[in-house]
Amino acid sequence: MSTSEPHMENFLNQKKRIKNPLVPVGALMTAGVLTAGLVSFRQGNSRLGQLLMRARVVVQGATVALMVGTAYYYGEKK
């Protein structure tokens, strides 16, 4: 988009948020689990840290699945 159409760019960004409301939530959850895992590794609790890293992979996979699912659902319809 060119800089002469900021209204259209804002509209498209808003539309993306409406179509994918759970993707930002999934991204925040992924970041939270990652942070908790890194903190537990730093504190020496490697068992909990490893469990949280596995949980991060699951949450991250769910976020990607949401992105793909919503892209498929809102994709071009004939």
Secondary structure, DSSP 8 states (H G I E B T S, - for coil): --TT-HHHHHHHHHHHHHH-THHHHHHHHHHHHHHHHHHHHHTT-HHHHHHHHHHHHHHHHHHHHHHHHHHHHTS---
